[in-house]
Amino acid sequence: NRYLLDGLSVNNTTFGLLGTPLSIDFIKEVSVLSGGYMPEYGRSTGGILNAITKSGTNEFHGSVFTNWAPGAMAGHRKRVNIEGQTITTEPSLRYMGDIGGDIGGPIIKDKLWFYFGFDWAQSKYNLQRSLYRTQIDADGNPATDANGDPLPTQYIPGSRTTRYAQQDIFQHIAKLTLAASKKDRLTLSINGVYPRSGGHGKYGVDPQTGEAEIYPLATQSQNSLAGTYGATAHRYKGQSTNALLRWQREVSKKLFVDSWLGWHQENGGRQASDGTGVGSTRGLAGLSNIWSLAARDLTFFETVPGGACDVPGSCPVSNYRSGGPEFTDLQKNNRLQARSIVTYLFEALGHHVLKVGLDAEYQRQNANRGYTGGRDWIDYGDSYYTQAYGFLEGPDQPVWMNTIHNKTSSVSVGAFAQDSWNIADVVTLNLGLRWDAQMLYGRDDNLAMTLPKQWSPRAGFIFDPTFQGKSKIYANYARYYETVPLRMLDRYLSGEPLLLALADNTTCNPGDPVQGGLNGTCLNSLYPGSGDPPNNLYSPVSSGTSVVDPKLKAPSNDEFITGAEYEIIRDGRLGLNYTRRWLTNTIEDMSPDEGQTFFFGNPGRGIARDFPKAQRKYDGGTVYFTKLFSDGWIAQASYTLSWLRGNYGGLYRADDRQFDPHQNSDFDLRSLFVNRKGDLPGDNRHYFKAFGAKEFMLPKGWGQLTPGLSFRAYSGGPTNYLGAHPVYQQDQVYILPRGAGERLPWVASIDLRLAYGFKFSQNVGLAATIDIFNLFNFQAAVERDQRYTSEVVPNLTSKDQLSTLVDAEGNSIKQPNFGRPSLYQPPRTFRFGLKGTF
């Protein structure tokens, strides 16, 4: 998606996410273009979200507002039960709230106006950590009932503790608007968002998900505080600032010029919870993280109250983390933008709105990252696996790198021309063409990738068969190109060399910085033969800058939309539409030698023609009713039937929560291609939506009451049978074809809103609101554990073959939690709001 704030792009330059989540209280209006948009909007293969901020007027207006969501009133959250894990964590909302205000008015009437706003928001979450003991029989095995099913785990008294995650966000906006002449208007606006979370004994809030950070367990979705605070907590510190200068000129009654010059600056990253920075040798940043995948008793790591885990096997734990917080990074991002659009109105066999425009963007990323302690350790029980940044200058002669520091950039230029031609107020033809090009520069400002010739044709028509504006039949075709974010430049096109090795756990203690550090004595106990000749100790991975296909094509989607609407009541329309969207090209990293080296290409084309073509196809039909606000009420309702199929999850790989745009694992290795085509995450076949609100004027001037109700329900998405890969490890192999698992259940939610407004005078008023989200506290499972086994197994074609997957003793290797719910929908939440206006 492309996020615009007053026309300024505020996408994060590294990942492409929303970089400035400005408060809705500063927004005048929001337009959402999900498809069929004209070529003045480009550089997006998804939707366009454009927010227009408030401005000052000739009268002073302002407001003071606050919102509060108390966790004590939240509904009960269904607990996820996990067999074979002693530590469980139940997150819940403690509170969420904000307070702010805004004011706008004239500095010089009819000439110069101002607008200013601020907001401070804080959210806090409870992370309740509890211990549960497995019941053991007389033979020392997990006890079972008469059916052979494991007995429920038992809560260990006195083991429950509560930890906290907290985030603070401060926002501001300031805007000046100048009428330089009767035909010229200048606007200068500056806004910023400053999030802070974690540290001082608290956990952070992940800025990518907006959720409290808690490390994943053996399943990729269930979370647990399995580890020490120093190893599992982080400090997140960010900043997003935007400055925009806009000039609007009315050359004549038919000719208009609109120009922008903007700057988006964004800093952020993840530090150790004690605040020590990337590459530091002090504090937690100087300690290596140790991730214990071996099944051990909890007593190996920490003391358990009352000796409750003294029976061997009663308190199994895997995925326990200790030491430092593993991976820290810091990014400093900048984007400079310039844009100008000329609009010309003229008559020629009807009314024409002709627009032509030019725009350019320069993006710059300064990224620094590294493993705490210089290297990462995984405890397999009989050995340690270690990885660190470095390369070999000769056989078994490593050169270690404490951090990776890269500066990358890109330049994008574009132009468009479009005409909206209205013929006799009956037919409108929308025709246009957009051209874009992007040049991407890796470390040392070397040109790493060029994506020219991004021609985007757009064409559509609207026909009103009633000739009275009461209906329309329409169709659109468009091609959309994506602006490639800088993440892949930083990682593979600027070099990210890794060295892997195995160490003897009987002579190595990686928890000791002297032994486990970047040049620690643990390196003296490396296993011979862990690498490939002539390197007997080290295995290099991605040792240099990746090769790029010289004929690489930019990522793009094609889209076709058709539909019809008819006004069945005043301001109320019934409609039907069909959308088909398909992936034309994408860029991915691929390896011809099972991970030793990588190259970038278009899967199925060019130098990647021996790899499968990336496929992602969406077909959806929607029937809907929309009632605009009139006569005191508003309503919307729709039903969508859709399919999403292919072999490519997209820029985000939901099956293992990997978010590395154009670098996920879907096409990395040839050995991963089997069974990868099928129903994709997000393939929710049925989707119902209904929204409505009614305004009631109370008698005797006692104000107005506005209740609102919304209903959403959708069918569950697909699930999979996942196994391990010998190189990429867990959850990378589709044992059965993608989507072969049992579908998730239906998810439904009903939300209620009640608003009361009272005016003390024409310009002074007070409004109070109550929102109840998930009114009936539905707790449907929205994720299931998809890890069928932790073993490396062959690909199968049918469920009947699953019985052949056994260990050396003939026992099933199916994980006990496979298919169990690992996440439920958020519980009922109350939010109270109060706003005074003047």
N, C-alpha and C positions, 0 to 999 in steps of 0.2 A: 504494500500500500504506500501511497505518497501522502504525507501529512503537510498541509500548508497552513500557515498562520499569517493572515492578511496577505496571502499570495507568496509568502516566503517559505521555502522548504525547510522543515525542522526535523527531517529524518536524521537519525544517528548515522554518522558517516561510516562507522565500523560495521554495524550489523544491519542497518536499515530500519530499525525500530523507531517508534515515536521518541524524539529527543527532548521535547518540551511539553510535558503534560500540564498545560495551563488550566487554572480553575475555570469552571463553567460560569462563575459569577462575573468574570471579566469578558465574557463572550456575548456578542450581540446576536449572531446567528451562525449556524453550522450547515453547510451543504455537503451531502454525501452522494458521490457519483460512483455507482457500483458497476456501471457498464454503459456502452453506447455513447461515451463522451467524445467531444470534438477534439481536433488535434492541438488546440491551445493548451490542453492538458496532456503531458507526456511523462516519460521516464517512470512508468509504473505498469506492472503487469497485473495489478490488483485494482483496488478502488482509489478514489481521490477524496480525501477529507479536508475541506477548507473551512477554517474558523475565522470569522471576522470579529475583531475586538471592538469594544465600545469606544466612543469618541465623545468629546465635549460638545455642548450646544450653547445657545445664547441664554439658557437658564441654568442655574446651579442645581444639580441633582446629585444625589449620593445615597449610600446605603451602609448599614452595619449589619453583619450577618454572623450566624454561628450554626454549626450542625454537630450533633452528638449521637453516637451509636454505642450504647453501653453493652458490654459483653454479658453482664449479669442477666439481661433479658433475652439473650440468644437461645435458640432451641437446642435440644440435646443433639449432639453429634454422634452418629453411630460409630462405634469403635471397630477398627480393623483388627481382625484376629489373624495372627501369624504363627504357624507351627514351626518349632525349631529355632525360635528367637526369644531370648529372655527379656530383652529391652524393648519396650514399646513407648511411643510418644504420641500423646493426644494434643494436637494444637487447638487452640480456641481463641476467640477474640476477647481481649480484656476491655478495650475501648478504642474508639476511633472518633476523632473530632477535629474541628477547625474553627477559627475565628478570623474575621477579616472585615474589610470595608473598602469602599471606593467613592470617589467624588469627581465631578466634572463640571465645567462651566466656562464662561468667557473670561479671557484676560483683557481683550479689547473686543467689544461687541461687533458682530458682523465681520470680524477681521481675524482674531486669534483666539483659539480655544484650547483647553487643557483637559486631560483625563488622567487620574492616578488611582491605583488600587494596590492592596497588599493582602496577603493571606498566610496564616501559619496553621499548618495541619500536623497532627501527631496521631500515630497509631501504635498500639501496644498489643502483643499477643502472649497468651500463656502457652508454655510448652511443658506439659505435664509428663514427666518421665516416671515410668513404673517398671517393676521387675516381676516377671511371672516364671514360676518353676515348673519344669516338666516332671510328671509323675513317672517314677522308675519302678519296674517290677523286680522280683527276686533274682532274676537272671541278669540284672543290670541293663535291661533294654527299656525303651519307652513303653509304659503300660498302655494296654488297649482294652476296649470293651469286648462284649461277646461277639460283635460283628468284625472285630479286628481293627476298628478305628481308634486312633489315639485318644486317650482321655484328655479332657480339657486341662489346660495349664492352670496353676494355682497362683493367686496373687501372693507375693511375699510381704507380710506386714512390715510397715515402717520403711518401705523402699520408695515410697512415692515422694517425689520432689518436683517443684515447679521452677522452671527457668523462664526467661522472658526474651522477647525480641521487640525492638522498638525502632521506629522511624520518625524523623521530623522532616518536614518540607516547608521551606519558606518561599513565597512567590511575590513578585511585584510586577507592576506594569506602569509605564509613564508614556503619555502621548501628547504631542503638540500638533495642532492643525492650523495652518495659515492660509487664508484666502489672499494670495499675493496680488490678485487682480480679479476682475469679474470672471475671467476665463481660466485662471490658474489657481491650483490648490496644491499645497505642499503639506506632507504629513511626515513627522518624525516620531518613531515609537521605539521604546526600549523595554524589554521584559526579560525576566529571568526566573528560573526555578532552581532551588538549591536543596537537594535531599541529603540527609545524614542518617546513618543507622549503624548499630552495632557498637561494640567496645564497652569498657567499664562494666564488665560482667554480663552484658546483654548480647544477644545474637542479632545479626543483621537481617535486613529485608532485601531479598534479591531484586535489584532494579529491573531485571528482565521479566520476572514473573509477578512481582508485586506481593510475593508471599514470604513468610518467615523462612529463613534458610535452615534446613535440617537435612543432614546427609542421607542419601538413599541407602536402603537396605539391599539385601540380596535381590529383591525384586526391583525393577527399575522405577517403580512408582511409589511404593510405600516408603515412608521416611521414619527415621529414628535418630535420637541423640546417642548413638552408639560410639562413644569416644569421650575424650577429655575436652574441656571447654577450649583450650588452646588449639586443639587439632580440628575442631568442628565449627568454631565461630570465626567471623570475619567482621571487618569494619568497612562499610561502603561510604564513600564520600564523593559527591558529584556536584556539578555546576553546569547549567545551561543558560546561555545569555544570547539574546537576539537583538539586533539593531536594524531598523528598516527606514529608509528614506524613499518616499514615493511622491512623484510629480504627476498630476493629472491636468491635462490642458484641453480645453474646448477650442479647437482651431476655428471651427464654424459650427453651424447647426447640424452638419452632416459628417464632420471629421473630428475625431477625438484621438488623443495620444495619452497612453498610460504607461509610466516607466517606474521601475523599482531598482534600488540598489540596496542589497542586504548582506548581513553577516550573521552566521550562526556559529557559536562557539560552545563547545561541550567538553568538559573534563569529567573523568570518572575512573573507577577501578575498584579493586578488591585488595585490602590490606589485612595483615594480621590483626587480631582483636586488640592487641596492645599498642597499635599504631605504628609499629616498625614497618619501614617501607620496603619496596621491591629491591632485592639484592643486599639488604642489610644483613650483617653478621651478628647483630644484637637481638636480644629478646626472642620472641617467637619466630621472627623472620630468619633467625639463625639456626632453627631446629628443623631437621628433615621430618616429613610426615611418614608415619608407618601405618600402612593399611593392612590389617590382618584378615586375609581371606580364609585362613585355616580355621576349622571348627575347633574352638577351645571353650573351656568353661570360663564363666565370667570372673571367677576367683583368680584367674591368671592375670587379669587386668586391674581389678579393684576389689575392695572389701565389701562383702554382702552382709546386711544386718542379721544378727542372730545365727550365723553359720547356716543359713537356709540353703546354701548351695554346696554343702560339704559332700553330698552324695554325687559321685562322678557321673557326668552326663545329664544332671538335672537342670543345669543352667547353661545350655549351649549358646554361644555367641559367634557370629561371623561378621565381617565387615566392621570390626572395631578399629577406631583410629586414635593414634596418639602422636605426641611430638608437636610439630608445627602445623600450620593450616594448609599445607601442601602447595598451593599455587596462588600467587599474587600477581596483580598486573595494574598498570596505570596507563590510561589513554588521554591524550590531549588532541582534540579534534577541532578543525575549523572549516567553514565553508563560506566562500564569497560568491555572491550571486548578482547577476545583472539581467534585467529583462525589460523589453519594451514592446508594446502592442499598439498598433494603429487600427482604429475602427472607422469604416466609411459606410455611410448609409446612402443608398441610391435606388432609383426606380428603373427597371428594365424588364418588361413583361411581368411585373410584380415588384414586391419589396425585397431588397437585398440588404443583408448585414454582412459586410465583408471585413474580415480581420486578417492581418498579417503580423507576424511577430518574430523577434529574435531573442534568444536567451543564452546565457553561459554560466557555468559553475566551475569553481575551483575548490577541490576538497583536499585537505591535508590531515594526515594522522601521524602522531608521534606516540609510539607505543613501546612500553617497557614491561617485560614480564620475566618471571623466573620461579623455580621451585624454592620453597623455603628450605634453608640449609643447603641449597645448591643442587639437591637431588631428591628423588622420590623413591620410597621403598614399599614393596609388597611382600608380606609374610605368607608363604605357602605352607608353613609348618616344617617341611624338611629342607627348605632353602629360602633365600631372600632373592627377590627380583628387584633390580634397581635400574632407573633411567635418569639421565641428566642431559642437559644441552652440551654438545661437544662433537668433535670429529677426530678422525685418525690421521696423523701425519706420517704414519708408517704402520706395519703389522703390529697390532697390540700396543701402539704408542698413542694414547689418547691425549687430546688437548681439551680441557674442560672449560665451559663457559658458565659463569655464575648467572648471567641474565642474557636475554635477547633484547636488543634495542634497535628498532627499525623506524625509519621515517618513510612514509609512502604517501602518494598523492594521485589525484586524477583530475583531468580537465574534460568537461562536457560542453559541447556547443549544440545548439539546435535552432531550427527555424520552421515556421509553419505558415500555411495559407488556408483559409476556410471561408465558405460562403453559405449563409443560411438564406435560402430563396423561398419566399412565401408567395404563392400564386393564388390570387383571388381569395385569400383567407381560407382556402380549402386544402391545398397541397403545400407542404413545406419540404424542400429538398435540402439536405445538409451534406455538403461535399467538402472534403479537405484532404490535405496531405501534410505530413510532418516528417522532418529529417533530423536525425540526431547522430552524433558521433562521440565516442568516449575514448580517451587515451589514459592509460593507467601506468604509473611510474613506481617502480620498486625501490629498494634500498639504494642510496647514493643517487637518487633521481634518474635512474636508468629506465628508459622506456621498456616496460615489461609486456604490455598487451595493448593492442589497438582494436577497437570495435567500431569501424566506420559503416557507412551505407545502411543506417537504420531507417529505412523508408517505411513510414506508417500510413497507409491509406485508410481513410475513414469515409464511409458513405451511409446515408440513411434517408428515409422519407417518412412523412406523416401525412395521412389522408383522413379527412373528415367527411364521411359519407352522408351525414345529416345536413351539412352546409350551415350548421348553426352553432358549432363549437361544443356540441353535446357528445361527440364520439371521436375516436381516432383509431386508425389502423396504422401500424408502424413496423419498420424493420431497419436494422443497423448491422453493418459489418465493420470490423476494426481489427487492426493489428497493433499490439502494444509491446513496447520494449522496456526492459528494466535497466535502471542505473545500477551497475554492479557495485556493491559496498566494498570497502577497503580491507575487510577481514582476510580474504584470501591473498591479497598482496602482502600483507604483513606476515602471514604464516609461511606460504610456500614459494611465493615469487620473490621473497627477500631472503629466503634461507632460514630453515628451522632445524638444524642438525641435531639428531638424538643418538645417544649411544646406550645400548641395552646390555645387561649382563646378569649372571646369577652368582650369588655369594653363599658361602657355607654358614648356616645359622649356628653351628656349634662354636665358631670362633669369631663371630661378628655380632656386635650389638649396635645397630644403627641408631638407637635412641641416644647414644653418647655422641655429641658433636665431633669429638676427636676421632671416633671410629666411623661414623656414618656420614660425615660431611663430604664436601666436594672432592677433597683429596685425602679422605680419611683412611685409617688403617684397614677398614673393611675391604678395601680394594686389593689388599694383599691376600685375601682368602677367596678370590674369584674361582669359580669352577672352570677348569679347562674343558674346552669343547663346547662351551655355550654359544660361541659364535661360529662363523663359517670360515674355513681356510681361505687365506693364510692367517686370518684373525681368530685365534683360538679362544679368546676371552670375551671380545666385544662384538656386538651385532650393530652395525650402523643402520639408521633409518632416516630416509629423506636427507641425505648428507649434503645436498647442494640445492641450488635454485632449480625449480621445476621447469621443464621444457613446455613451451606453449605452441599449439598448432598455429602456423603462420596464416592459415585461412579460417581462423576462429570466427564464429558468428555470435552476435550478441544474444542473450536470452530474450525470448519473445513468446507471446501467446497470440492466438487468433480467437476471434469471438464473433458469433452471430446471434442476434436477438430479434425476435418478432413477437408481436402481440396486438391486442385490441382492447379498447375501453369503451364503455357506454354509460352515460349519466342516467341512472335509474330513478334517483330522487334529486332534489335540489342539493347541489354541492356533494352529491354522493355518486361515486362511479364504481362499476363492476368491471373487472378486467381479467385478462388471461394473457400470459406470456410464456415464451419458451426461450431458453438460453443454452447455447452450446459453446463451450470454451475448451480449447485444446492447446497443449504445449507444442510449440513449433521447434524451439531450440532451447537448450540450457547449457550451462558450462559446469563441468565437474572435474575434480581431480581423479585420475586413474593411474593404476600401476600395472606395468607389463610383467613385473617380476615379484608379485606377491608382497609388495610393500617396501622393497628396497629403494626404489626410485619412483617418482611420480611425474605425470605430465598433465597439462590442462588442455581439454578439448571439448568438442560437442559429441556426447555419446552417440555412436552409430554413424558418425560422419568424419571425413578427413583422416587424420592419423588415428582416430578412435573408431574407425569403421568396423574393426573386429569386436567392438563392444556393443551390447544391445542399445538400440535407440531409446532415449528417455521418453516415456509415455505418461501422460497425465490428462485424462479426458473427463470433462464434466458435462452432464446433460441434466437439465432441470426444467420442470414446468410448474407455474404458479398460477393459482386462481386467487383473486384478491378483491376486497371491497375497501374503498377509502372514502371517508366523509370528512371534508374540510370543516374547520371550526366555524359554525354559524348556528344561530338560534340557541346558543348556549351549550352546544355539545360537539364532540369530536369522536371519531371512531376509525379503527383500522382492523382488518382481519384478513388472514391469508393462509393458504395451504400450499406447500411445495412438495413435489415428488421429484427426487433427483438421484443420480448415480455419479460416483467419483471412482474411476478405475485407472489402473496403470501400474508401472513398476518404479515410480519416482514419487517419494513423499513430498518433495519440494525443498524449499530453503530450510525448513525445520523438519527434522526426522522424529516424528512423534513416538515411534516404537521404542526408542531408547533415549528420548529427550535430547538429542544432539542438535545444537544450534550453531552450525558453522556454514553460513551461506556459501553454496557452490563447493563445499568441501566435505559433505557428509559421506557416510560409508556406502551408500547405495551402489556406486560404481567403482569403488576403490580396487577391488580384487576380482579376478575372473572366477575364483572359487565361491564368490558370494552371489552369483547371478541366478542360481537355481531357485525355482519356486517364488521368485520375487514379484511376479505379476499377479494382480488381483484387485480386490476391493481395498481402497486406500483409507488411511485415517481421515475422518471427516465425512465418510460415506454414510451419512444419516439419511436414510431413504425418505422418511416422512417428517415434515416439520409444520406444526400448527402455531400460529401467532394470533393474538387478539388483544387490542388495546381500546380503551374507551374512557371518557371523562365527561362530566356534566356539571355545569355551573348553576348554582342556586342562589338567588338574591334573597337574603333574609329580610323579614318585614321590619318596618320602623327604622330603617337605616342601620341595622346591626351588622352590616357587612355581607360578605358572600362566602359560601361554602362550596368547595369543589372536590368531590370524590372522584377517584380514578382507579381503574382496575386493569391489570394486564395478565395474560395467560400465555404460557409457552409450553409446548410439549414436542419432543422429537424422539424418534426411534433410535435405539442404540446402535453404535458403530461396530465395525468388525473387530475381531481379535485373532490372534495368531498362535501357532505352536513354534516357539523359539528355542534354539539350542546355541551351543558355543562354537566358536571358530578357533582353530589352532593358533592363529595369529591375532585376530581381533577380539577373541575371548567372548564374553557373555552377550547373548541377545542379538547376535548378528546373523544367525543362520535360520532360515525358514524351513523347518523340518517338513512341513506340509505347505502346499501353495498358500500364498498370502490371503488372509481373510478366511481360512478354513475353520477357525475357532468359532465357538458359540457367540452369537451377537450379544452385545450388552442390552440390558432392559431399557424400556422407555423411561425417559426423564421428563418430569413435569414440574412446573413452578407457577404459583399464582402470587402476584404482588399487589399490594393495596396501598393507595395513597389518599390522604385526606388533607386538604389545605383550607385554611380559614384566613380571610383577609378583611381588615377593617381600616377605613380611612378616617383620620381625624380632621383632615382638611383636603383640599384638592391635591396638594402636593406632599402631604405627610400621611404615611400609612404604616401598618404593621401586619406581617403575615406569619402564620405559624403552620408548620407542616409535620405530618407523621407519615413515614414510609415503613411498610412491613414487607420485607423480602422473604419469599418462600413461606407464605402465610401459614400453610398447613404442615410445614416442616417435613416435606417429603425427603426421604433419604435413599434415593436410588443409587445403585453402584454405577459410577461413571468410568471406572477403570477396573480391569482385572489383571492379576498376575499372569503374564504370557510366557514366563520361562518354564517350558516343559521339562527341560533338563539342563544341568550345568556341564554335561559331558559333550564332547565332540562326537557327533553322530552323523550318519549318512542322511541325505535328503530322501524323502518318501513321497509317494503320490496319493495314498489313501490312508484313512484312519485305521483301517484294518491292519496295516503294517506296523502300527505303534507297538504292538505286543512283541515285536522282534528286538526292540531296544532294551537290552538287559545288560547287567554287568557280568563280570567273569563268573560269579556264582549263580547266574541265572535270575537275579532279582531285578525288578523293574527299577529304572533309573529316573522315573517320573518324580519331579519335585513335589513335596506334599502340599505346597501352597498354589500349585498351578490351577488356574481357573477361579481362584477365590477372589472376592472383591478386595482391591487394594486402595480404593479411594471412593468416597461417597460425596454426593452433591453438598454444597454449603448449607448449613442449617438456617433456621429462621433468624432474621436479624431485624431489630427495630432501629430506626433513625429519626431523630427529632430535629427540626430546624426552626429557627427564628430569624426574621429579617425585618429591619426597620428601614423605611425609605423616606427621603425628604427631597 
